[in-house]
Amino acid sequence: MNCKKCNAELHEGDLFCPECMDKFAVNEQKEKVAEVSKVAKNTVLKQLNNIMFLVMAICFSVMVLPTVISTFTGLPMSILTNALELIFSIITVVGLWMGYTAKETSDLNKILRRASIYDAYTSVMYTIAIVFLAIGAAAATILSFAGGSLFSGASSSLGGNSQAQVEGDAIIGGIISAIVVILVFGVIIAIVSIMKSIYKSRRKYFVALGASTVSGEYKVEKAPIVGSFVLGGLSILSAIPSFLFGILKEIFLTPVLTNLGEFGLFIDGILNGMIGGMIFAALGSLVVGAYYIISGIWIKATHEAQLQNGAAVAAEQAALEKLEAETEAAIREVEMQKKKAEDDARAAADLEAKQTQAMMQQMMMQMMQQQQANNAATATATAAPAAEEAPSAE
């Protein structure tokens, strides 16, 4: 195997190129992390394109029809109260169908926000309901306390009770009535608060899921699965009384009313009209229940898939961090070895230079000594004849 950057030969187990220092192993692992992170976005797109999301889109589209009818055929007050819901419902329908037909991940964030706008709207409406319930609870508590004499002080109208006893009974009765009102409204507000929390958590989940299609990171720890099932179950249960009333009416009331002549037929027609409206509403509740149950199943599947993606990304990221640490350590080791070799070579060169210089100095000293010896010998040789010629001259 050769380096892709400089074509130098690589050996098995190498983490980087020893020639150009290219960290090819780390780069390959980074590509793996990027690929696994991309799966999170593709998973959302895959989940949006499956048959379950299609059924959700159909159910919600059908669920909007009663709102459309109520908005355009109801009383003026009904039109005002349903118009806002219709607007947010239509936005949600558009988002659901855009999600199912989406082909790219680039706009999933916007689509998922749009598809969950009805949950946001419902959460706000439940907040308003809690405020009005609290106001009603306070007013009812005051009225029940003030009217306590109507319940517990009624015995005074029969005579035989003193004024003090009547006033005491009125206070006790007012306190009991106020406690009952507070408990009743407390339970109602608690239920409405739970429902508001479910809608809010559903909206929060879709927003977080949309954000994950941009960042590639899925940060949801707990998805609103149970809450969606609760909404669906309650909607389906609310449809049962309507069907049950229709069945019981046909079994018990219709035979009796038929025997009452024209008056009986008149009453039977009124009841049939009422039951028809109730059945229509019950069918709507069944569709609503199906939507929330299917959305709960879809959220569960998406959540589990994203958790698996997150675990895979975390594992690859951990492997990358480990590989980076090992590569850096190996590079430092190689650099230390190179530096040591350079230092050893420099030291050897310095030593050789010093030895060469010492040898040169020694040779120069030897040459100087030899020169001095030669000069001394030459001087001696020159002085000897001169000494011999001096006596003969006398």
Buried (B, 14 or more C-beta within 10 A) or exposed (E): EEBEEEEEEBEEEBBBBBEEEBBBBBEEBBEBBEEBBBBBBEBBBEBBBBEBBBBBBBBBBBBBEBBEEBBEEEEEEEBEEBEEBBBBBBBBBBBBBBBBEBEEBEBBBEBBBBBBBBBBBBBBBBBEBBEEBEEBBEEBBEBBBEBBBEBBBEEBEEEEBEEEEBBBBBBBBBBBBBEEBBEEBEEBBEEBBEBBBBBBBBBBBBBBBBBBBEEBBBEBEEBBBEBBBBBBBBBBEBBEEBBEBBEEBEEEBBEEBEEEEEEBEEBBEEBBEBBEEBBEBBBBBBBBBBBBBBBBBBBBBBBEBBBBBBEBBEEBBEEBEEBBEEBBEBBEEEEEEEEEEEEEEEEEEEEEEEEEEEEEEEEEEEEEEEEEEEEEEEEEEEEEEEEEEEEEEE
